Amino acid sequence: MAGKVFFSVSMSLDGFMAPEAVPVEDVFSPEGQNDPRVQRWMMKWSELQAWAFPQRFFRENLKLGEGGEEGLDNDIARATHERTGASVMGKRLFDAGELAWPEEAPFHTPVFVVTHTRREPWERPGGTIFHFVNDGIEAALDRAREAAGDRDVRIAGGAETILEYLNAGLIDEFSIALSPVLFGSGIRLFEGVDAGRVALVPIRAEPTQWATHLTYAVRER
């Protein structure tokens, strides 16, 4: 039996899933660390992800050493990873991750990158293989489903890619970690959503000290 297609992201209280875009090379270059725009971006991103960074699973998965918090936030992070048999992402997210991820990328599954750029598969230690798909979101999803088997397919991002899948009726379920921060501006998760087509059914709400975890099933109106 095929698994679900889902996404799971952090979001600010005012609806942003990322700060204002800055050039990827600036964020991850030594020279960029003195740029006020980069410093603001890093501060906001750290606040948005503050629920995840201290967790034991986060530290394990990125090989940051022992320790870390345990509890509901940690359980949710671990369960999200364990249910995922393959991921799909857009080229912008991949470009950022290629600079930011450690040598052992944190997926440990096949990842399908929706792009117009032709490139051979890129294999990383630990089981992550990036495949580059040039013929659209549905082709990428078909390949991810096949790779995932009976596990779920995660649409990893970014916001534009998630929205494409949501508006195409290809998302079964999603979870949002609602962080207690306000951005005021940035990249909105649901900017341009086809609200006339997409209906939501609440599944659960799980508050913790760090975030409120909201899960919804997606139905067509």
C-alpha positions as CSV (number, residue, x, y, z in Angstrom):
1,M,0.0,0.0,0.0
2,A,1.4,3.4,-1.0
3,G,2.2,5.9,1.7
4,K,1.0,9.5,2.1
5,V,2.4,12.6,0.5
6,F,3.0,15.2,3.2
7,F,5.0,18.3,4.2
8,S,6.2,19.3,7.6
9,V,7.6,22.8,8.2
10,S,8.1,25.5,10.9
11,M,6.1,28.7,10.6
12,S,6.0,32.0,12.4
13,L,2.8,33.1,14.1
14,D,2.3,35.6,11.2
15,G,2.5,33.0,8.5
16,F,6.1,33.0,7.3
17,M,8.2,29.9,6.8
18,A,11.5,31.7,6.1
19,P,12.9,35.2,6.5
20,E,13.4,37.5,3.5
21,A,15.5,35.8,0.8
22,V,19.2,36.7,0.7
23,P,21.7,35.2,-1.7
24,V,22.6,31.7,-0.6
25,E,26.3,32.2,-1.2
26,D,26.2,35.2,1.2
27,V,24.6,33.2,4.0
28,F,27.2,30.4,3.9
29,S,30.4,32.4,3.0
30,P,32.8,33.8,5.6
31,E,32.5,37.3,4.0
32,G,28.7,37.2,4.3
33,Q,28.8,36.7,8.1
34,N,29.5,40.5,8.5
35,D,26.6,41.5,6.3
36,P,23.7,42.9,8.4
37,R,21.1,41.2,6.0
38,V,22.7,37.8,6.6
39,Q,22.9,38.4,10.4
40,R,19.2,39.3,10.4
41,W,18.4,36.2,8.3
42,M,20.3,33.9,10.7
43,M,18.8,35.4,13.8
44,K,15.2,35.0,12.4
45,W,15.9,31.5,11.1
46,S,17.4,30.5,14.5
47,E,14.3,31.8,16.3
48,L,11.9,30.0,13.9
49,Q,13.7,26.6,14.4
50,A,14.4,27.1,18.2
51,W,12.0,24.2,18.9
52,A,14.1,21.8,16.9
53,F,17.7,22.7,17.6
54,P,17.9,21.5,21.2
55,Q,16.3,18.1,20.5
56,R,18.2,14.8,20.9
57,F,17.1,13.6,17.5
58,F,18.3,16.8,15.8
59,R,21.8,16.4,17.4
60,E,21.9,12.7,16.4
61,N,20.9,13.2,12.8
62,L,23.4,15.9,12.2
63,K,26.2,14.2,14.1
64,L,26.4,17.0,16.6
65,G,27.3,14.8,19.5
66,E,25.4,13.2,22.4
67,G,22.8,14.9,24.6
68,G,19.8,16.9,23.7
69,E,16.3,17.3,25.0
70,E,13.7,14.5,24.9
71,G,9.9,14.9,25.0
72,L,7.1,15.6,22.6
73,D,9.1,17.9,20.3
74,N,11.9,15.3,20.0
75,D,9.3,12.5,19.4
76,I,7.7,14.6,16.6
77,A,11.0,15.3,14.9
78,R,12.0,11.6,15.0
79,A,8.6,10.3,13.8
80,T,8.7,12.8,10.9
81,H,12.1,11.4,9.8
82,E,11.2,7.8,10.3
83,R,7.9,7.9,8.3
84,T,9.8,9.4,5.3
85,G,10.9,7.0,2.6
86,A,11.8,9.6,0.0
87,S,11.8,13.4,-0.3
88,V,11.1,15.9,-3.0
89,M,12.5,19.4,-3.1
90,G,12.9,22.4,-5.3
91,K,16.2,23.6,-6.8
92,R,16.5,26.6,-4.5
93,L,16.3,24.5,-1.4
94,F,18.9,22.1,-2.8
95,D,21.3,24.9,-3.7
96,A,21.1,26.2,-0.2
97,G,21.5,22.7,1.3
98,E,24.4,21.8,-0.9
99,L,26.3,24.6,0.9
100,A,24.9,24.0,4.4
101,W,24.4,20.3,4.9
102,P,27.3,18.2,6.3
103,E,28.9,15.6,4.2
104,E,26.4,13.1,5.5
105,A,23.3,14.9,4.4
106,P,20.4,14.5,7.0
107,F,17.9,12.6,4.8
108,H,19.3,9.1,4.6
109,T,16.9,8.3,1.8
110,P,16.5,9.1,-1.9
111,V,15.8,12.8,-2.6
112,F,14.3,14.0,-5.9
113,V,15.1,17.6,-6.9
114,V,12.7,19.4,-9.3
115,T,15.0,21.4,-11.6
116,H,15.6,22.4,-15.2
117,T,19.3,21.6,-14.7
118,R,20.6,18.3,-15.9
119,R,22.9,16.5,-13.5
120,E,23.9,13.0,-12.6
121,P,22.7,11.6,-9.3
122,W,24.8,12.8,-6.3
123,E,25.4,10.2,-3.7
124,R,26.3,11.2,-0.1
125,P,27.5,9.0,2.8
126,G,24.7,7.6,5.0
127,G,22.3,6.6,2.2
128,T,21.2,10.0,0.8
129,I,21.1,10.1,-3.0
130,F,20.0,13.2,-4.8
131,H,18.3,12.6,-8.2
132,F,17.6,15.5,-10.5
133,V,14.2,15.5,-12.3
134,N,13.7,17.7,-15.3
135,D,10.1,16.9,-16.3
136,G,8.0,18.4,-13.6
137,I,6.6,17.9,-10.2
138,E,4.4,14.9,-11.0
139,A,7.3,13.0,-12.5
140,A,9.4,13.8,-9.4
141,L,6.6,12.6,-7.2
142,D,6.1,9.4,-9.2
143,R,9.8,8.5,-8.8
144,A,9.7,9.4,-5.1
145,R,6.6,7.2,-4.5
146,E,8.4,4.3,-6.2
147,A,11.5,4.8,-4.1
148,A,9.6,5.2,-0.8
149,G,7.6,1.9,-1.2
150,D,5.0,1.8,1.6
151,R,6.6,4.7,3.5
152,D,5.6,8.3,3.0
153,V,6.9,10.9,0.6
154,R,7.9,14.3,2.1
155,I,7.7,17.5,0.1
156,A,10.7,19.1,1.8
157,G,10.3,22.6,0.3
158,G,10.8,25.4,-0.3
159,A,7.5,27.3,-0.1
160,E,7.1,27.6,-3.8
161,T,7.5,23.8,-4.4
162,I,5.2,23.0,-1.5
163,L,2.5,25.3,-2.9
164,E,2.8,23.7,-6.4
165,Y,2.1,20.3,-4.9
166,L,-0.7,21.6,-2.7
167,N,-2.5,23.5,-5.5
168,A,-2.2,20.4,-7.8
169,G,-4.1,18.3,-5.2
170,L,-1.1,16.1,-4.6
171,I,-0.7,16.6,-0.8
172,D,-2.5,14.2,1.6
173,E,-1.5,15.7,4.9
174,F,0.7,18.4,6.4
175,S,2.1,19.5,9.8
176,I,3.2,22.9,10.9
177,A,5.4,23.6,13.9
178,L,4.0,27.0,14.9
179,S,6.8,28.9,16.5
180,P,6.1,31.8,18.9
181,V,7.9,34.4,16.8
182,L,6.8,37.3,14.5
183,F,8.6,38.1,11.3
184,G,6.6,40.9,9.8
185,S,7.9,40.0,6.3
186,G,9.6,37.1,4.6
187,I,8.5,34.1,2.6
188,R,4.9,33.1,3.3
189,L,3.9,29.5,3.3
190,F,0.5,29.9,1.8
191,E,1.0,32.9,-0.5
192,G,-1.0,32.0,-3.7
193,V,-2.8,29.0,-2.3
194,D,-5.9,27.9,-4.3
195,A,-8.3,28.4,-1.3
196,G,-11.2,27.6,-3.6
197,R,-9.9,24.1,-4.1
198,V,-8.1,23.2,-0.9
199,A,-10.0,22.2,2.3
200,L,-8.4,21.2,5.6
201,V,-9.5,18.7,8.2
202,P,-7.9,19.1,11.6
203,I,-6.2,15.9,12.8
204,R,-4.4,17.0,16.0
205,A,-2.9,20.0,17.8
206,E,0.0,19.3,20.2
207,P,1.3,22.3,22.2
208,T,4.8,22.2,23.8
209,Q,6.9,24.8,25.5
210,W,8.7,25.6,22.2
211,A,5.9,25.3,19.6
212,T,2.4,24.2,18.7
213,H,2.4,21.3,16.3
214,L,-0.7,21.3,14.0
215,T,-1.6,18.5,11.7
216,Y,-4.2,18.6,8.9
217,A,-5.5,16.3,6.3
218,V,-6.0,17.9,2.9
219,R,-9.3,17.4,1.0
220,E,-10.5,18.9,-2.3
221,R,-13.5,21.2,-2.0
